C-alpha cells in the first residue's frame, strides 16, 4: 500500500532547567521513536492526555519543530531533506488547523486578507481571482461572502474555526493536521465543525491527522486511532 505520509522512529527531546543556583536540568522525551502512516482520504486520530507529545508530533510533521532523529516521507519524498524552495511548494499540500482560532488568526487583518494570504505567498492568481477564491472558500465553510470585510473578533468561536478551516483548504492540500480543532468550542458547536470536516474530506479527498483527547470525538471522525503516552505510541 502507498501511503501519503510516513513517519519512522521520530524522536525529540527538550531540556528543562530548574532552580536558580543549582540549575538542574531535566530531559523531557516529547517524542520517543514514534512511527505512523496516513493513507490518502482517511483520518488517523492521535489521542492522549496533556503532555503526551501530541502537539510536538503535529508540529514535527510539518517541520515547525525540528526532530532529533527519524524520517518523514510525504508523497514518496524525504520531507526532512527538502530545501527551502521545495519545502515551500510541498507545504501547499500539508496544512494545519489549530486549537484556538483566535490565537491563530491575525486580529489586525480582515477575514478576506487572512484567506487571501496563502494565495499571495505562493503567487497564485490576481486580485480579482483571489477575491473570487475568498468568496468561494467562505461559502464552502458555511459563512456569507460579506464576512470577508469583517475582523476575527466579530465572530463566535465556531465561526472563527470555520475561517481557520477555510484558510487550511485554500491551497487544496492533500493532508490537514488538526491539532485539537474542537476542544476550545462548546459541545453544541463541536458536532457542526466535525461534520464540516467530514464533508470536506469527502468533497476534496482530504487526509486528516486528527489530534484530540476526547474519545467520543475521535470515534465520530476517525478511521484509525493511535494512543500516545509519554512520547510513545
C-alpha positions in Angstrom: 0.0 0.0 0.0 1.2 3.5 -0.9 1.0 6.0 2.0 0.6 9.7 1.7 2.7 10.3 4.8 5.0 8.0 6.7 6.9 8.8 9.9 9.6 6.4 11.2 11.2 6.5 14.6 10.7 10.2 15.3 12.5 11.4 18.5 12.5 14.8 20.1 14.0 15.8 23.5 13.5 19.1 25.3 15.8 20.2 28.2 14.1 21.9 31.2 16.2 23.9 33.7 15.2 24.1 37.4 16.4 26.2 40.3 18.3 29.5 40.4 21.6 28.4 41.9 21.8 24.7 41.2 20.4 24.9 37.7 19.4 21.3 37.5 18.4 20.1 34.0 15.7 17.6 33.2 15.4 15.9 29.8 11.9 15.5 28.5 11.3 12.9 25.8 8.5 14.6 23.9 8.7 12.0 21.1 10.3 8.6 21.7 10.6 6.5 18.5 7.2 7.4 17.1 6.1 5.8 13.9 2.9 6.2 11.9 1.5 6.3 8.4 -1.5 8.1 6.8 -3.4 7.0 3.7 -5.0 9.4 1.3 -8.5 10.3 2.1 -8.5 8.8 5.6 -8.4 10.0 9.2 -5.8 8.9 11.7 -6.6 10.1 15.2 -3.9 10.6 17.8 -5.3 10.6 21.3 -3.5 11.2 24.6 -3.5 13.2 27.8 -1.9 16.7 28.0 1.9 16.4 27.8 1.9 13.1 26.0 3.6 14.6 22.9 0.6 15.1 20.5 1.3 18.7 19.6 5.0 18.1 19.3 4.2 15.3 16.9 1.9 17.6 14.8 4.5 20.4 14.6 7.3 17.9 13.8 5.3 16.5 10.8 5.0 20.0 9.3 8.6 21.0 10.2 7.6 23.7 12.7 9.7 21.7 15.2 12.9 20.1 14.2 13.3 16.5 15.3 16.4 14.9 16.8 16.2 11.8 14.7 13.8 9.9 12.5 12.5 10.1 8.9 9.4 11.7 7.4 8.2 10.8 3.9 5.5 12.7 2.1 4.3 11.6 -1.4 7.4 9.3 -1.5 9.7 12.3 -1.0 12.1 12.7 2.0 10.3 15.6 3.7 13.2 16.4 6.0 15.8 16.9 3.3 13.8 19.4 1.2 15.5 22.8 0.6 13.6 26.0 1.2 12.0 26.2 -2.2 10.9 22.6 -2.3 9.6 22.8 1.3 7.5 25.9 0.4 6.0 24.0 -2.6 5.3 20.9 -0.5 3.7 22.8 2.3 0.9 23.7 0.0 -0.1 20.1 0.3 0.2 20.0 4.1 -1.9 22.5 6.1 -2.8 22.9 9.8 -5.9 23.8 11.8 -5.0 25.0 15.3 -6.8 24.5 18.7 -7.6 28.2 19.4 -8.8 30.1 16.2 -8.5 33.4 17.9 -4.8 32.8 18.5 -4.1 31.5 15.0 -5.9 34.3 13.1 -4.3 37.7 12.8 -6.6 40.1 14.7 -5.4 43.1 12.6 -6.4 41.6 9.3 -9.9 41.2 7.9 -11.1 37.7 7.1 -10.6 38.5 3.4 -7.0 39.4 4.0 -6.4 36.3 6.1 -7.9 34.0 3.4 -6.1 35.8 0.6 -2.7 35.4 2.2 -2.0 31.8 1.2 -2.5 32.8 -2.5 -0.2 35.8 -2.1 2.5 33.8 -0.5 2.5 31.3 -3.3 1.9 33.8 -6.1 -1.4 32.4 -7.2 -3.9 34.4 -9.3 -4.5 38.2 -9.5 -6.5 40.5 -7.2 -9.8 39.6 -8.9 -9.4 35.8 -8.9 -8.2 35.9 -5.3 -11.3 37.8 -4.2 -13.4 35.2 -6.0 -11.5 32.4 -4.3 -12.0 34.0 -0.9 -15.8 34.2 -1.5 -15.9 30.6 -2.6 -13.9 29.5 0.5 -16.3 31.3 2.8 -19.3 29.7 1.1 -17.6 26.3 1.3 -17.3 26.5 5.1 -20.8 28.0 5.6 -20.1 31.7 6.0 -21.6 34.6 4.0 -19.4 36.4 1.5 -19.8 39.7 3.5 -17.6 38.1 6.2 -14.6 39.0 4.2 -14.7 42.6 5.3 -15.0 41.8 9.0 -12.4 41.0 11.6 -11.9 37.8 13.6 -13.1 39.3 16.9 -16.5 39.9 15.3 -17.2 36.2 15.1 -18.1 33.4 17.5 -15.6 30.7 18.4 -17.3 28.2 15.9 -17.3 30.8 13.1 -13.6 31.6 13.7 -12.8 27.9 13.5 -14.6 27.8 10.2 -12.4 30.7 9.0 -9.4 28.6 10.1 -10.7 25.7 8.2 -11.2 27.8 5.1 -7.6 29.0 5.3 -6.4 25.4 5.6 -8.2 24.2 2.5 -7.4 27.3 0.4 -4.5 25.7 -1.5 -6.3 22.4 -1.9 -3.9 20.3 0.3 -3.8 16.6 0.5 -3.2 16.4 4.2 -4.5 18.6 7.1 -3.1 18.3 10.6 -5.9 19.1 13.0 -4.4 20.0 16.4 -7.4 19.6 18.8 -9.6 21.8 16.5 -12.8 21.4 18.5 -11.6 21.2 22.1 -12.0 25.0 22.7 -15.5 25.0 21.4 -18.9 24.5 23.1 -20.2 20.9 22.8 -23.1 22.1 20.7 -20.7 23.6 18.1 -18.2 20.7 18.1 -20.5 18.4 16.1 -21.1 21.1 13.5 -17.3 21.6 13.0 -16.7 17.8 12.9 -19.5 17.3 10.3 -18.0 20.1 8.2 -14.5 18.4 8.4 -16.1 15.1 7.3 -18.0 16.7 4.4 -14.8 18.5 3.2 -12.9 15.2 3.4 -15.4 13.5 1.1 -15.5 16.5 -1.3 -11.8 17.0 -1.6 -10.5 13.5 -0.7 -8.5 15.0 2.3 -6.4 13.0 4.7 -6.5 14.1 8.4 -4.2 13.7 11.3 -6.7 14.5 14.0 -5.3 15.2 17.4 -7.6 15.1 20.4 -8.1 13.9 24.0 -11.8 13.2 23.7 -12.5 9.6 22.7 -16.2 10.4 21.8 -14.9 13.0 19.2 -12.4 10.5 17.9 -15.0 7.8 17.5 -17.1 10.1 15.4 -14.4 11.1 12.9 -11.5 8.6 12.7 -10.7 5.5 10.6 -7.8 4.5 12.8 -6.6 5.6 16.3 -3.1 5.9 17.8 -2.8 6.3 21.6 0.1 8.4 22.8 1.6 8.3 26.3 4.8 9.9 27.5 6.1 10.4 23.9 5.3 6.9 22.7 2.5 5.4 20.6 
